[in-house]
């Protein structure tokens, strides 16, 4: 059983978990507690009825005590039956008033928990959903998803443009702490992806921790958003083809990428470092992707700038800088280039 830990402000960690009690049971114990407190006040009033005065007939019966208890606990207080002795007034002040306040707290807590919280949640959900346009959906907030979100934030993406879906409350708390929109749910369900307006998203990152789950999420997303760019993480090389068949635009295998870095390090001590530099927004250099500008059309790829252009994507097909197609840029070409990263040092003239 998963027990997420929430650090307190004093630095002490408390264990907590979602209650397994159904709504009807939760409501039943609250009603039972109110009745128990009411009966307690009734008995105390009955035994202390000598300190009460009935302005109607000067006689305190059990019905009168029951009536007085009801109007006192509910703070109605008609004034026809009143405490007159000092002991009775002290009893009302010290005993009955705290019980009355506690009962009202139970009433308010029940109303908020069962009714107002759901209304407030739906209202906030509707507002966030209406504002979701051109956003990034991250399905799964494990190690890979967390790193992806942090990298997006480092690259300048607004946290409000990111929606994180996960089933783990602890993971969602971390994502919420970064300022992202969060949704606790199963990303393999149509309803969950519909709630995050997947059809209006800019792109989607899938890293569910299991290849089969990630592929199912991709299949569901592709069904709801046929043109959505989807990047998926798979850990088994055999699952790369099923991921593409499910509709993934980009399939990333962290194990294979680590192998590429290791192999590159064998050819030179700086190659792996440079490749990692390219992949990170915090490095001295990074890879960028942009559409060809109108003033660049007709020019060779080598003349594109301000970065160092490496490749063109024309009609979805890659064209290297050494190939014939790179001699003349065309409208609609996508240029992949190396540009200075955030960790670069500006070149200053002496």
C-alpha positions as a Markdown table, in Angstrom:
| # | Residue | x | y | z |
|---|---|---|---|---|
| 1 | Unk | 0.0 | 0.0 | 0.0 |
| 2 | Unk | 1.4 | 3.4 | -1.0 |
| 3 | Unk | 1.6 | 5.9 | 1.8 |
| 4 | Unk | 2.7 | 9.3 | 0.4 |
| 5 | Unk | 4.6 | 11.5 | 2.8 |
| 6 | Unk | 3.8 | 15.2 | 3.2 |
| 7 | Unk | 6.4 | 17.3 | 4.9 |
| 8 | Unk | 5.0 | 19.7 | 7.5 |
| 9 | Unk | 6.2 | 23.3 | 8.0 |
| 10 | Unk | 8.1 | 22.2 | 11.1 |
| 11 | Unk | 10.1 | 19.7 | 9.1 |
| 12 | Unk | 8.3 | 16.7 | 10.6 |
| 13 | Unk | 6.8 | 14.2 | 8.1 |
| 14 | Unk | 3.4 | 12.7 | 8.6 |
| 15 | Unk | 2.0 | 9.6 | 6.9 |
| 16 | Unk | -1.4 | 10.0 | 5.4 |
| 17 | Unk | -3.5 | 8.1 | 2.9 |
| 18 | Unk | -6.8 | 8.4 | 1.1 |
| 19 | Unk | -9.7 | 7.1 | 3.2 |
| 20 | Unk | -11.2 | 3.9 | 2.0 |
| 21 | Unk | -14.5 | 4.8 | 3.7 |
| 22 | Unk | -17.4 | 5.3 | 1.3 |
| 23 | Unk | -19.4 | 8.5 | 1.3 |
| 24 | Unk | -22.4 | 7.1 | 3.0 |
| 25 | Unk | -20.3 | 5.7 | 5.8 |
| 26 | Unk | -18.5 | 9.0 | 6.2 |
| 27 | Unk | -21.9 | 10.8 | 6.4 |
| 28 | Unk | -23.2 | 8.2 | 8.8 |
| 29 | Unk | -20.4 | 8.6 | 11.4 |
| 30 | Unk | -20.8 | 12.4 | 11.3 |
| 31 | Unk | -24.5 | 12.2 | 11.9 |
| 32 | Unk | -23.9 | 9.7 | 14.7 |
| 33 | Unk | -21.3 | 12.0 | 16.3 |
| 34 | Unk | -23.8 | 14.9 | 16.2 |
| 35 | Unk | -26.5 | 12.8 | 17.7 |
| 36 | Unk | -24.2 | 11.6 | 20.4 |
| 37 | Unk | -23.2 | 15.2 | 21.3 |
| 38 | Unk | -26.8 | 16.2 | 21.3 |
| 39 | Unk | -27.8 | 13.4 | 23.6 |
| 40 | Unk | -24.9 | 14.3 | 25.9 |
| 41 | Unk | -26.1 | 18.0 | 26.1 |
| 42 | Unk | -29.7 | 16.7 | 26.7 |
| 43 | Unk | -28.6 | 14.6 | 29.6 |
| 44 | Unk | -26.5 | 17.3 | 31.2 |
| 45 | Unk | -29.4 | 19.7 | 30.8 |
| 46 | Unk | -31.8 | 17.2 | 32.3 |
| 47 | Unk | -29.7 | 16.7 | 35.4 |
| 48 | Unk | -29.2 | 20.4 | 35.7 |
| 49 | Unk | -32.8 | 21.4 | 35.0 |
| 50 | Unk | -33.1 | 23.1 | 38.4 |
| 51 | Unk | -31.0 | 26.0 | 37.0 |
| 52 | Unk | -33.5 | 26.5 | 34.1 |
| 53 | Unk | -36.6 | 28.7 | 34.1 |
| 54 | Unk | -39.6 | 28.3 | 31.8 |
| 55 | Unk | -41.2 | 31.7 | 31.3 |
| 56 | Unk | -44.4 | 30.0 | 30.1 |
| 57 | Unk | -45.5 | 27.8 | 33.0 |
| 58 | Unk | -42.5 | 27.8 | 35.4 |
| 59 | Unk | -42.3 | 24.0 | 35.0 |
| 60 | Unk | -39.4 | 22.2 | 33.3 |
| 61 | Unk | -40.4 | 18.9 | 31.8 |
| 62 | Unk | -38.4 | 16.4 | 29.7 |
| 63 | Unk | -40.0 | 17.9 | 26.6 |
| 64 | Unk | -38.9 | 21.3 | 27.8 |
| 65 | Unk | -35.3 | 20.1 | 28.3 |
| 66 | Unk | -35.4 | 18.5 | 24.8 |
| 67 | Unk | -36.7 | 21.7 | 23.3 |
| 68 | Unk | -34.2 | 23.9 | 25.2 |
| 69 | Unk | -31.3 | 21.6 | 24.1 |
| 70 | Unk | -32.4 | 21.8 | 20.4 |
| 71 | Unk | -32.7 | 25.6 | 20.3 |
| 72 | Unk | -29.5 | 26.0 | 22.2 |
| 73 | Unk | -27.3 | 23.7 | 20.1 |
| 74 | Unk | -28.8 | 25.2 | 16.9 |
| 75 | Unk | -28.2 | 28.8 | 18.3 |
| 76 | Unk | -31.8 | 29.7 | 17.8 |
| 77 | Unk | -32.5 | 30.8 | 21.4 |
| 78 | Unk | -36.1 | 32.0 | 21.6 |
| 79 | Unk | -35.6 | 33.1 | 25.2 |
| 80 | Unk | -38.7 | 31.3 | 26.6 |
| 81 | Unk | -36.5 | 28.9 | 28.6 |
| 82 | Unk | -33.3 | 30.4 | 30.0 |
| 83 | Unk | -30.6 | 29.5 | 32.5 |
| 84 | Unk | -31.1 | 31.6 | 35.7 |
| 85 | Unk | -28.7 | 30.2 | 38.3 |
| 86 | Unk | -24.9 | 31.0 | 38.1 |
| 87 | Unk | -24.1 | 27.3 | 37.9 |
| 88 | Unk | -26.5 | 26.8 | 34.9 |
| 89 | Unk | -25.0 | 29.9 | 33.1 |
| 90 | Unk | -21.5 | 28.7 | 33.8 |
| 91 | Unk | -22.4 | 25.3 | 32.5 |
| 92 | Unk | -23.8 | 26.8 | 29.3 |
| 93 | Unk | -20.6 | 28.9 | 28.9 |
| 94 | Unk | -18.0 | 26.3 | 29.6 |
| 95 | Unk | -19.7 | 23.0 | 28.4 |
| 96 | Unk | -22.5 | 23.7 | 26.0 |
| 97 | Unk | -21.0 | 26.5 | 24.0 |
| 98 | Unk | -17.8 | 24.5 | 22.9 |
| 99 | Unk | -20.1 | 21.5 | 22.1 |
| 100 | Unk | -22.3 | 23.8 | 20.0 |
| 101 | Unk | -19.3 | 25.2 | 18.1 |
| 102 | Unk | -18.0 | 21.7 | 17.5 |
| 103 | Unk | -21.3 | 20.5 | 16.1 |
| 104 | Unk | -21.4 | 23.5 | 13.8 |
| 105 | Unk | -17.9 | 22.7 | 12.6 |
| 106 | Unk | -19.0 | 19.2 | 11.8 |
| 107 | Unk | -22.0 | 20.6 | 9.9 |
| 108 | Unk | -19.8 | 23.0 | 7.9 |
| 109 | Unk | -17.1 | 20.4 | 7.3 |
| 110 | Unk | -19.7 | 17.9 | 6.1 |
| 111 | Unk | -21.2 | 20.5 | 3.8 |
| 112 | Unk | -17.8 | 21.4 | 2.4 |
| 113 | Unk | -16.6 | 17.9 | 2.0 |
| 114 | Unk | -19.7 | 16.4 | 0.4 |
| 115 | Unk | -21.0 | 19.4 | -1.6 |
| 116 | Unk | -19.1 | 22.6 | -1.8 |
| 117 | Unk | -15.7 | 21.0 | -2.5 |
| 118 | Unk | -17.1 | 19.2 | -5.5 |
| 119 | Unk | -18.8 | 22.3 | -6.8 |
| 120 | Unk | -15.6 | 24.3 | -6.3 |
| 121 | Unk | -13.5 | 21.6 | -8.0 |
| 122 | Unk | -15.8 | 21.4 | -11.0 |
| 123 | Unk | -15.8 | 25.2 | -11.3 |
| 124 | Unk | -12.0 | 25.4 | -11.2 |
| 125 | Unk | -11.7 | 22.5 | -13.5 |
| 126 | Unk | -14.0 | 24.2 | -16.0 |
| 127 | Unk | -12.0 | 27.4 | -15.9 |
| 128 | Unk | -8.7 | 25.6 | -16.4 |
| 129 | Unk | -10.1 | 23.5 | -19.2 |
| 130 | Unk | -11.5 | 26.6 | -21.0 |
| 131 | Unk | -8.0 | 28.2 | -20.8 |
| 132 | Unk | -6.2 | 25.1 | -22.2 |
| 133 | Unk | -5.0 | 25.8 | -25.7 |
| 134 | Unk | -1.7 | 24.9 | -27.3 |
| 135 | Unk | -0.6 | 23.2 | -24.1 |
| 136 | Unk | 1.7 | 20.3 | -23.4 |
| 137 | Unk | 0.3 | 17.1 | -21.8 |
| 138 | Unk | 2.7 | 15.0 | -19.8 |
| 139 | Unk | 1.3 | 11.5 | -19.1 |
| 140 | Unk | 3.3 | 10.0 | -16.2 |
| 141 | Unk | 5.4 | 12.0 | -13.8 |
| 142 | Unk | 8.1 | 9.5 | -12.8 |
| 143 | Unk | 11.8 | 10.2 | -13.3 |
| 144 | Unk | 11.6 | 10.7 | -17.1 |
| 145 | Unk | 8.5 | 12.8 | -16.9 |
| 146 | Unk | 9.9 | 14.9 | -14.1 |
| 147 | Unk | 13.1 | 15.5 | -16.0 |
| 148 | Unk | 11.2 | 16.4 | -19.1 |
| 149 | Unk | 9.0 | 19.0 | -17.3 |
| 150 | Unk | 12.1 | 20.6 | -15.6 |
| 151 | Unk | 13.8 | 20.8 | -19.0 |
| 152 | Unk | 10.8 | 22.4 | -20.6 |
| 153 | Unk | 10.7 | 25.0 | -17.8 |
| 154 | Unk | 14.4 | 25.6 | -18.3 |
| 155 | Unk | 13.8 | 26.2 | -22.0 |
| 156 | Unk | 11.3 | 28.9 | -21.1 |
| 157 | Unk | 8.0 | 27.1 | -21.2 |
| 158 | Unk | 5.4 | 28.6 | -18.9 |
| 159 | Unk | 4.4 | 26.1 | -16.2 |
| 160 | Unk | 0.7 | 27.0 | -16.8 |
| 161 | Unk | 1.1 | 25.5 | -20.3 |
| 162 | Unk | 1.9 | 22.1 | -18.9 |
| 163 | Unk | -0.7 | 19.6 | -17.8 |
| 164 | Unk | 0.6 | 16.6 | -15.8 |
| 165 | Unk | -1.5 | 13.4 | -15.5 |
| 166 | Unk | -0.5 | 10.8 | -13.0 |
| 167 | Unk | -2.2 | 8.4 | -10.5 |
| 168 | Unk | 0.3 | 9.1 | -7.7 |
| 169 | Unk | -0.6 | 11.9 | -5.3 |
| 170 | Unk | 3.0 | 12.4 | -4.3 |
| 171 | Unk | 4.1 | 12.9 | -7.9 |
| 172 | Unk | 1.3 | 15.3 | -8.5 |
| 173 | Unk | 2.3 | 17.3 | -5.5 |
| 174 | Unk | 5.7 | 17.8 | -7.0 |
| 175 | Unk | 4.2 | 18.8 | -10.4 |
| 176 | Unk | 1.9 | 21.2 | -8.7 |
| 177 | Unk | 4.8 | 22.7 | -6.8 |
| 178 | Unk | 6.4 | 23.5 | -10.1 |
| 179 | Unk | 3.3 | 25.4 | -11.1 |
| 180 | Unk | 1.9 | 22.9 | -13.6 |
| 181 | Unk | -1.8 | 22.0 | -14.0 |
| 182 | Unk | -2.3 | 18.5 | -12.6 |
| 183 | Unk | -5.0 | 15.8 | -13.0 |
| 184 | Unk | -5.1 | 12.6 | -10.9 |
| 185 | Unk | -6.4 | 10.0 | -13.3 |
| 186 | Unk | -5.7 | 7.1 | -15.7 |
| 187 | Unk | -4.3 | 8.5 | -19.0 |
| 188 | Unk | -5.4 | 5.3 | -20.8 |
| 189 | Unk | -9.0 | 6.4 | -20.5 |
| 190 | Unk | -10.7 | 8.6 | -23.1 |
| 191 | Unk | -12.4 | 10.6 | -20.3 |
| 192 | Unk | -9.1 | 11.6 | -18.7 |
| 193 | Unk | -7.5 | 12.8 | -21.9 |
| 194 | Unk | -10.7 | 14.6 | -22.9 |
| 195 | Unk | -10.6 | 16.4 | -19.6 |
| 196 | Unk | -7.2 | 17.8 | -20.4 |
| 197 | Unk | -8.4 | 18.9 | -23.8 |
| 198 | Unk | -6.0 | 16.6 | -25.7 |
| 199 | Unk | -7.5 | 17.7 | -29.0 |
| 200 | Unk | -6.3 | 21.3 | -28.4 |
| 201 | Unk | -2.8 | 20.3 | -27.1 |
| 202 | Unk | 0.5 | 21.3 | -28.8 |
| 203 | Unk | 2.2 | 18.1 | -28.0 |
| 204 | Unk | 2.2 | 15.2 | -25.6 |
| 205 | Unk | 4.9 | 13.4 | -23.7 |
| 206 | Unk | 4.2 | 9.8 | -22.5 |
| 207 | Unk | 6.3 | 8.2 | -19.8 |
| 208 | Unk | 4.1 | 5.9 | -17.8 |
| 209 | Unk | 6.9 | 3.7 | -16.5 |
| 210 | Unk | 5.6 | 0.6 | -18.3 |
| 211 | Unk | 5.9 | 0.2 | -22.1 |
| 212 | Unk | 2.5 | -1.5 | -22.4 |
| 213 | Unk | 0.8 | 1.3 | -20.5 |
| 214 | Unk | 2.7 | 4.0 | -22.4 |
| 215 | Unk | 1.7 | 2.4 | -25.8 |
| 216 | Unk | -1.9 | 2.2 | -24.7 |
| 217 | Unk | -1.9 | 5.9 | -23.7 |
| 218 | Unk | -0.4 | 6.7 | -27.1 |
| 219 | Unk | -3.1 | 4.7 | -28.8 |
| 220 | Unk | -5.8 | 6.5 | -26.9 |
| 221 | Unk | -4.4 | 9.9 | -27.5 |
| 222 | Unk | -3.9 | 9.3 | -31.2 |
| 223 | Unk | -7.6 | 8.2 | -31.4 |
| 224 | Unk | -8.7 | 11.5 | -29.8 |
| 225 | Unk | -6.2 | 13.8 | -31.5 |
| 226 | Unk | -5.1 | 12.4 | -35.0 |
| 227 | Unk | -2.6 | 15.2 | -35.7 |
| 228 | Unk | -1.1 | 15.6 | -32.2 |
| 229 | Unk | 2.7 | 15.2 | -32.0 |
| 230 | Unk | 3.4 | 12.4 | -29.4 |
| 231 | Unk | 6.8 | 11.6 | -27.8 |
| 232 | Unk | 6.9 | 8.3 | -25.9 |
| 233 | Unk | 9.6 | 6.7 | -23.8 |
| 234 | Unk | 10.0 | 2.9 | -24.1 |
| 235 | Unk | 12.6 | 0.9 | -22.3 |
| 236 | Unk | 12.5 | -2.3 | -24.4 |
| 237 | Unk | 13.8 | -2.1 | -27.9 |
| 238 | Unk | 11.2 | -4.6 | -29.1 |
| 239 | Unk | 8.5 | -2.1 | -28.2 |
| 240 | Unk | 9.8 | 0.7 | -30.4 |
| 241 | Unk | 7.9 | -0.5 | -33.5 |
| 242 | Unk | 4.6 | -1.1 | -31.6 |
| 243 | Unk | 4.9 | 2.4 | -30.2 |
| 244 | Unk | 5.2 | 3.9 | -33.6 |
| 245 | Unk | 2.3 | 1.8 | -34.9 |
| 246 | Unk | 0.2 | 3.1 | -32.0 |
| 247 | Unk | 0.8 | 6.6 | -33.3 |
| 248 | Unk | 3.9 | 7.9 | -31.6 |
| 249 | Unk | 5.7 | 10.6 | -33.5 |
| 250 | Unk | 8.9 | 10.3 | -31.6 |
| 251 | Unk | 10.1 | 7.1 | -29.8 |
| 252 | Unk | 12.9 | 7.5 | -27.3 |
| 253 | Unk | 14.7 | 4.6 | -25.7 |
| 254 | Unk | 16.8 | 5.9 | -22.8 |
| 255 | Unk | 18.8 | 2.6 | -22.8 |
| 256 | Unk | 19.7 | 3.1 | -26.4 |
| 257 | Unk | 20.6 | 6.7 | -25.9 |
| 258 | Unk | 22.9 | 5.8 | -23.0 |
| 259 | Unk | 24.5 | 3.3 | -25.3 |
| 260 | Unk | 25.1 | 6.0 | -27.9 |
| 261 | Unk | 26.8 | 8.2 | -25.4 |
| 262 | Unk | 28.9 | 5.3 | -24.2 |
| 263 | Unk | 29.9 | 4.4 | -27.8 |
| 264 | Unk | 30.7 | 8.0 | -28.6 |
| 265 | Unk | 32.9 | 8.3 | -25.6 |
| 266 | Unk | 35.1 | 5.6 | -27.1 |
| 267 | Unk | 35.8 | 7.7 | -30.1 |
| 268 | Unk | 36.9 | 10.7 | -28.1 |
| 269 | Unk | 36.7 | 12.0 | -24.5 |
| 270 | Unk | 34.5 | 15.0 | -25.4 |
| 271 | Unk | 31.9 | 13.6 | -27.8 |
| 272 | Unk | 29.6 | 12.2 | -25.1 |
| 273 | Unk | 29.8 | 15.5 | -23.2 |
| 274 | Unk | 29.0 | 17.5 | -26.3 |
| 275 | Unk | 26.0 | 15.2 | -27.1 |
| 276 | Unk | 24.7 | 15.7 | -23.6 |
| 277 | Unk | 25.3 | 19.4 | -24.0 |
| 278 | Unk | 23.1 | 19.5 | -27.1 |
| 279 | Unk | 20.3 | 17.8 | -25.3 |
| 280 | Unk | 20.1 | 20.1 | -22.4 |
| 281 | Unk | 18.9 | 23.7 | -22.2 |
| 282 | Unk | 21.4 | 24.5 | -19.6 |
| 283 | Unk | 24.5 | 23.6 | -21.7 |
| 284 | Unk | 26.7 | 25.9 | -23.8 |
| 285 | Unk | 25.0 | 24.7 | -27.0 |
| 286 | Unk | 21.7 | 23.2 | -27.8 |
| 287 | Unk | 19.7 | 21.9 | -30.7 |
| 288 | Unk | 16.9 | 24.1 | -32.1 |
| 289 | Unk | 14.2 | 23.5 | -34.7 |
| 290 | Unk | 12.5 | 26.2 | -36.7 |
| 291 | Unk | 10.7 | 26.8 | -40.0 |
| 292 | Unk | 12.7 | 28.3 | -42.8 |
| 293 | Unk | 12.3 | 32.1 | -43.0 |
| 294 | Unk | 11.1 | 33.8 | -46.2 |
| 295 | Unk | 14.4 | 35.6 | -46.7 |
| 296 | Unk | 16.2 | 32.2 | -46.6 |
| 297 | Unk | 14.2 | 30.5 | -49.4 |
| 298 | Unk | 16.5 | 29.8 | -52.3 |
| 299 | Unk | 19.6 | 30.0 | -50.3 |
| 300 | Unk | 21.8 | 27.0 | -49.4 |
| 301 | Unk | 21.4 | 25.4 | -45.9 |
| 302 | Unk | 24.9 | 26.7 | -45.0 |
| 303 | Unk | 23.7 | 30.3 | -45.4 |
| 304 | Unk | 20.9 | 29.8 | -42.8 |
| 305 | Unk | 21.5 | 31.5 | -39.5 |
| 306 | Unk | 22.1 | 32.7 | -36.9 |
| 307 | Unk | 22.8 | 29.1 | -35.7 |
| 308 | Unk | 24.8 | 26.4 | -37.5 |
| 309 | Unk | 22.3 | 24.5 | -39.7 |
| 310 | Unk | 22.7 | 20.8 | -39.7 |
| 311 | Unk | 19.7 | 19.3 | -41.4 |
| 312 | Unk | 16.5 | 20.0 | -43.2 |
| 313 | Unk | 13.2 | 18.1 | -42.9 |
| 314 | Unk | 11.3 | 18.4 | -46.1 |
| 315 | Unk | 8.0 | 16.6 | -46.4 |
| 316 | Unk | 8.9 | 14.7 | -43.3 |
| 317 | Unk | 12.1 | 13.3 | -44.8 |
| 318 | Unk | 15.6 | 14.3 | -43.5 |
| 319 | Unk | 18.0 | 16.1 | -45.8 |
| 320 | Unk | 21.7 | 16.4 | -44.6 |
| 321 | Unk | 23.8 | 19.5 | -45.2 |
| 322 | Unk | 25.9 | 17.5 | -47.7 |
| 323 | Unk | 23.0 | 16.4 | -49.8 |
| 324 | Unk | 21.8 | 18.0 | -53.0 |
| 325 | Unk | 18.5 | 19.0 | -51.5 |
| 326 | Unk | 20.3 | 21.3 | -49.0 |
| 327 | Unk | 21.7 | 23.5 | -51.8 |
| 328 | Unk | 18.4 | 25.4 | -52.0 |
| 329 | Unk | 16.0 | 26.0 | -49.2 |
| 330 | Unk | 12.3 | 25.7 | -50.0 |
| 331 | Unk | 9.1 | 27.1 | -48.3 |
| 332 | Unk | 7.9 | 24.7 | -45.6 |
| 333 | Unk | 11.4 | 23.3 | -44.8 |
| 334 | Unk | 12.1 | 22.6 | -41.1 |
| 335 | Unk | 15.7 | 23.5 | -40.1 |
| 336 | Unk | 17.5 | 21.7 | -37.3 |
| 337 | Unk | 20.4 | 23.9 | -36.1 |
| 338 | Unk | 22.9 | 24.3 | -33.3 |
| 339 | Unk | 22.4 | 27.5 | -31.3 |
| 340 | Unk | 24.0 | 28.9 | -28.1 |
| 341 | Unk | 22.6 | 27.5 | -24.9 |
| 342 | Unk | 21.9 | 29.2 | -21.6 |
| 343 | Unk | 25.3 | 28.1 | -20.3 |
| 344 | Unk | 27.2 | 29.8 | -23.1 |
| 345 | Unk | 29.6 | 32.6 | -22.4 |
| 346 | Unk | 29.0 | 35.7 | -24.6 |
| 347 | Unk | 31.9 | 36.6 | -26.8 |
| 348 | Unk | 33.1 | 40.1 | -26.0 |
| 349 | Unk | 35.5 | 42.3 | -27.9 |
| 350 | Unk | 38.6 | 43.7 | -26.2 |
